[in-house]
Amino acid sequence: MDTERYYAEYEVLRKNLPPNQYKFHDVGTPNAHIVMGIRTDGDGRLYTIYIELKDFPYSVPRVYVTQMLRNCRGEEMNSPSHSMHTLQAHPDRHWTQICHYDADEWEVGIPLLLVYIRAKMWLEIYEQHLRTGNEINYYLKSKSKQ
């Protein structure tokens, strides 16, 4: 992420989120990332997400929940699952990677705020999954065209 994009992203986040809810790290390096806190509306749980910015905004950034989540059966969510919208866990840390945008829907102009919103939506649905047992895909089914 170049300096101009960093300042643009920073301004959008500054206007929409409290300053203690996000922190950029290592901008301008291959290890650039942002750490963000998300409190869910449903259960009020606090999660931390880690968004890799290495190739941002030119490709979908990887988003990790900084813990290994478990599904309603107690199984670790550490591998790709279409129905649960997860990807391969972080290679060096015990973190669940969530799917928030498909590569074919990603555009360079999508701001980090929308990535944050989709991650929050995923976490809200994850908590629904824990309560109901329905897979995440159940809540994200698109309506068929009529």
N, C-alpha and C positions, 0 to 999 in steps of 0.2 A: 504494500500500500504506500503510495507516494505521499509526500507532505501535504499537498493540496487536498487530496481525498481524506487524509487524516483530519485536517481542520474542518472539512465539511461534515464528516461523520461526528466529530466531537461536538460541533454546534447543534446538530440534530439531537444527539443524546442529551446535551446540556439543557435543551429546551423542553425535553419530554420526560426525563428521568431524574430522580434525585442524584446528586453528585457522589453519594456513597454507594450507589448501586452498580457502578461500573468503573473499571480501571484499565487503561491501555498499558501494555508492556512491550518493550523492545521494538517499538515502531521504527521502521527503516532497516530492520534486520530480517534475516530469514526466519527468525523465531518470533516475529510479531504476533501478538495475540491480545485479546481482551477478555477479562474475567468479569462476569456479571452475576448479580444476585437476583433471584426470582422467588417471590413469595406467591404461592398459589392462592387463589380465591377460595377454592373448595375447602381444603383441609388447613390452609394457612401454613403449610410446610415451607421451609426455606431451602432452596436449592442453589447451587453455584454452577454456572456454566462457563466453559472455556471455549472460546471461538478462535480457531487458527486463522491468521490474516496473511499467511505467506503469499498466496496467490490472489487475495482479495483485491479488487472486486471482479477479477477476470474469470474466476471459477467459484463454484459453490464452496463456501467455507465449511470446514469440518466443525461440528458442534458436539462437545462432550459434556455430559453431566459429571461433575467431579466426584463421582462415587459409582460403584457398580450397583445399578438398580436390579431389582428382582421382580419377576412377574408375579401374578396372583398365586401361582403354584410354588413360589419360592425359588424358581430357577433364575440363575444369573442371565441378564440381558447383555450378553457379550459377543453376539454374532449377528450377521445380517438376517433380518426377518422382514419380509414384505408385510405380513399381517400386523407386526408390531412397530413398523417404521423405525427399525434400528439398523445400524451398520456395524462393521467390525469394531470391537472395543479398541481403545487407545493401545498402541503397541508396547508402551513403556509404563503405563499407569493402569490401574484397575478402574477404568472409567467407561461408562456406557456412551456410545456415540449414537446420536439421534439423527433421523432423516427429516429435514425441514423443507428442502426444495429439491426437486428433481433437476438433474443437469440440463434437461431440455427446456425447462421453464426459467432457468436462471438468466438474469440480465445484468449487465455491468452497473446499471443505475439503481439496483436494489440496495437500499441503505441497511446498515447494521440494525437499526431500530426494527425493521420488518423481520430480520432474522431473530431478534430478541422476542418479538411478538409471537412468531411461529414456535419458538422454543417454549415459551410460556404456555401456548395452546397445547403443545405436545405434553407438557407436564400436567396440565389440568386433565387432559384425557387419560394420561397414565394413572392418575389417582382414581378416575372413574373405572378404569380397568381393574384396579385393585379392589374396588368395592363390588363391581358387578361380574367380573370374569370375562367380560366382552373384550375382544382384541381391539387394539387401537384403530385398526382398519375399519372396524364396525362404525366408529364415530366419524370417520373421514371419507366415507363412501360418497362419491360424487353422484348427483342425480342424473339419471339417464335423460337424454334429449328426447323430447316428445314432438 
